[in-house]
Amino acid sequence: MMISGKTMIYGIFGHPVEHTFSPGMHNSAFKKLGMDACYVPFAVPPGSLEDAVRAVVPLGLRGLNVTVPHKERVLAYLDELSEEARLIGAVNTIEVRKGRLIGHNTDGRGFLRSLRERGGLDPKGKKFLFIGSGGAARAVSFSLALAGASVIVFRDLDARKAALLANDIREKTGVPSMAIGQEMLPEYAADADCLINASPIGLRITDPLPMPAELVGRKHLVYDLVYNPPETALLKMAKKRGAKRLSGLGMLLYQGVIAFEIWTGEKAPVLVMKNALSKQIR
């Protein structure tokens, strides 16, 4: 890649950022479209976030992703928020428009696009059961609520956190949502159309299943937000149980696709970006 005086710079703010797969995905897209552009990681310590955001416009950066630990704190330094970012309370994409910084959250939208295109499931009128209620669950569940989900249920070892998220969804969107205990899992799993693992369980091959195998059936779509490994123990179990299944790779891909299109106004080369991700995740 040749860097010139006209090269448009995009990137990601995070700490740490050494593990990010985004540069490979976006730089492959720029190359495919013949764009004089480059995507680079910026390691921004928590105490330097405000300075880094204030420098975006003066330095001429064209667009950014934001990852942990900055997704929530960055809101305070932006000029405008999309509806999803405001409801979710987190930003993963910054659009630079006429000197203004506009915060978006493409995580949930990426999930929805994957759900529809890869899973063949329209969320409107459907019931969803989450294991976990952290940041990923928040982004996905609010996007599902905005897309017309009929019921959203959370199970988390931290019952208070799950209850707060469920209450937030009800109050802000009007969609019925609740937190349940372990003893209620069989009832709500049987009624759900989609089972979602939004917990970190599955990142290690020694992890237990995030939900008992007997809860999963042929009627379900099982979506594991964990994307590395690409086939988790949960997805292997779901296959044996005859359920449809999706990995978090789809959400990772499409959140990047949507961010790319927000920044550039160009149609993203999805297959090229998918192949770039797949090469990095084995």
N, C-alpha and C positions, 0 to 999 in steps of 0.2 A: 504494500500500500504506500503510495507516494503522498506525502504531506506537502501542501502548497500554501501560499498566502491566502488562498480562497477556501481552504478546507473548512467545512462546517463541523464544529465539535459538539458531540453529544456525550452523555456519560451517566454514571450512577454515583450517588452519594451514599456511603454506608461505612460501617466500622465493626468488624473487618469487611473487606470486599474481595479478598484474594480468592474466595471460593466461587465468585459469581460466574454464571454461564452467559450472562447477557452480552458481553463484548463479542463473543464468537457469533451469537445469533444476529445481532444488529450489523456487525461489520460484514457478515456474509450477505445480508440484504442490501447494504449500500453497494457492495461490489457487483451484485447481480443487476442492480438498476443503473450502474455506471455513475453513481453519485460521488462527488468529491466531498466525502464526509467520513468521519471517524468517531467511534464510540470508545470511551476510555473509563476505567474505574478511578474514582477519587476517594481515598481513605480520609474520611472526615470524622475526627474525634467528636464525641458529644458536646464538649465545651466550645467547639469551633463551628457548630452548625449555622448559627446566625451569620457569622462572618462569611461563610461559604455561600450561603443563599444570597446575601447582599452583593456578592461578587459576580453572580451569574450574568446579569445584564451588562455590567461594565466589561467583562471578559468576552462577551459576545457568544456565550454558550447558547446553543439552539434548542436544547431540550434535555431533560434529565429524568432518570429513574431515581427513586428513593427507597432504600431498604433499611433493615434494622441497624441501629436502634432509633431511626429518625422519622419513621412514618407518621407518628402522632405529633411530635414536637414541631415538625416543619410547618404545620398549619399556621402557626403564629406569625410566620414571616412571608406569607403569600398574599397576593392582592385579591384573589378570587378563588372560589371553590366550586366544583361541579356539585350537583345534587347528591350523587353517590358519595363523594368525598366528605361532604358536610354531614350526611347521615351516619356514615361509617366512622367518621372521626379520624381518618387516616388517609394519607396520600402516598401513592407509589409512583406517580408520573407528574412531572412539571412541564407545562407548556409555556413557552415564551412567546408572547403575542404583543407586538408593538410596545415593548419595554415593560410589559406587565407579566407577572408570574401567576399562572392559573393551575391550581391543583386538581388532579384527577385521581380516581382509584380504578385502575383497570383490572385488578385482581378478580373482583366479582364478575365483571363483564367477560373476562377471559374464561372464567368457569362456565358462565351461561353459554358462551359460544361453543365451548367444548361439549357441554351437556347436550346441546341441540344437534351440533354437526357430527360429533363422534358417538354420542350416546343415543341419538334419536329420541330424546325426551324433551318435550315442551313443558316447562315448569308450571304453566298456568293451570290452576286447579289441582296440583299435585301435593303430596304430603312428603315431608323430608325429616329424617332423623339424623342428628349430628352426634358423633362422639367427639367431645372437645368443644370448648367455647372461647378459645383465644382469638388472636388477631385474624387468622385465616378464616375461622368460623364466622367472625363478625362480618368480614368483607363479603363472603359468599352468601351468608344468610340474609343480609340486607338486600343484596342484588336479587336473590330469589323472591323476597317479599315484594320488591318493586316490579318483578316480572309476573306477579300474580299467584304465587304459591298459596295453597289453601291453609296449610298448617305447617309450622316449623317447631321441632322438638329438640331439646338438648339434653345430653347426659354427660356429666363431667364429675370427676372426683371432687373438684371444687364447686360444690353445689351453689354457693353464693354467687360465684362468677357467672355460672350458667343462668341463674335466676335473673341477674342484672341484665344480661344480654337479652333474654326472653322478654323482660319487661320493656326494655328499650325498643325492641322491634314492635311490640304491641302499641306502645305509645306513639311512635313516630310513623308507623305505616298502617296500623289498624289490623294487621295480619295476626290471627291467633297464634300464639307462641308460648311455650312453657318449658320448664326444666323438670326432669323426672329423676327418680332414684333407680338404682340397679334393679330393684324388684319389679319395676314397671316396664323394663326394656322389652320383654317378650310381647306384651300387648301392643306397644307402639311400633315395634319393628314389624309385626304382622300387618299393621295397618298402613305402613309407609310404602311409598313408591320408590324412594331412593334413600339408601343408607350411605352416609358420608363420614369418613374418618378424617376429622380436622385436628386430630391430636398428633404429637410427634411419634406415637407408637408405630413402629414399622421401619424406622430409620436404621435400626440394627437388626441383623438377621436373628439375633437371640431374643428379640422382643416377643412378648406374647401377642396373641390376636387382640385387637382393640374391641372386638365383640365376639360373643360365642358363635360357633359355626351353626348351631341349630336355629339361630335367628334369621339366617340367610336362605332365601328360596328363589325359585325360578322367576317369580314376579318382580324381583328387585333389580334395580341398577345399583351396583356398589361402586362408589367413587372414593378412591383413596387419594387425598391431597398430597401425600408423600410421593415424590417423583424420583427419588434415588434411594434404593434400587427401583428400576422401572416396573418390576413385578414383585410386589411385597407379599408377605405371607397371607395378608388379607385377600389380595387379588387371586392368589393361587387357591385359597380356600373357596372363594366365590366361584371360581371356574368349576371346581369339583361339585359345587352345589347347584350348578346350572344357571347361575345369575349372570346378567350382563355386567360388565366391569370397565372402569376407566381409571387410568393412573393420573397423578398430578402433573404429568408431562404436558397434557393438553391445556391445562390452566396456565402453566408456565409459558407455553408457546403463545397462546392467544392473548395473554396480558401484554406480552411483548409486541405482538402483531398490532394490537389496538394502540399501544403507545407510539409505535412507529408511524402509524397512519395519522395520529393526532399531531405529531411533530412535523411530518413532511408533507402531508396532504396527498401522498402517493399510496397506491394500493400495494400492500406489503406482499413480497414473494413468500407465501406461507410455506411451501414445500422446501424452499431453500433454508428458511429459518428452522424448520423442523429437523432437517438433516443435520444442520449445524449443532443443534441441541443433542441429537441422538449420538453424534460422534463424541460428545463430551461426557454423556451419561451412559455408562455401560454396567 
